[in-house]
Amino acid sequence: MTPAGAVSECRPDEVWKGLLNVAVARYRFLVAQIDQTEKQLDAIAATAKATQLLETIPGVGPRTAEAVAADLGDAKRFATAKQVGASAGLVPKQYQSGVTDRKGRITRRGPGILRKLLVECGWCMLRYNQWARAWGS
């Protein structure tokens, strides 16, 4: 039974088997595409210094390092870590009027995926890194 004609070759009471064959064939095709894409990303990352440097941080894997490096671009354009946080939208909104200075929720400016990745890295660091746990408390 071929996956393309699987459903048409089944008896009416066994159509589910044909549909299952089609779903499994699609799944295998997608897994092969993901593997091929990951190999290409690994080859690109092997030559990118920013990605290699980010991967040395505990809790940062290859895909996270690639995404952060792609979103931030040249790290030298940031003078401080606060500027990176502001670029990712991880700083509080500020409401000022005269002498009143209130801080609100995060600004959420910048790429959402970068913000999510940096937050996840922070959680991993707090979970697995003794130094970060001691510094954060």
ABEGO torsion letter per residue (X at the ends): XBAAAAAAABBAAAAAAAAAAAAAAAAAAAAAAAAAAAAAAAAAAAABAAAAAAAABBGBBAAAAAAAAAAAEBAAABABAAAAAAAAGABBBBBBBEABBBBBBBAGBEBAAAAAAAAAAAAAAAAABAAAAAAAX
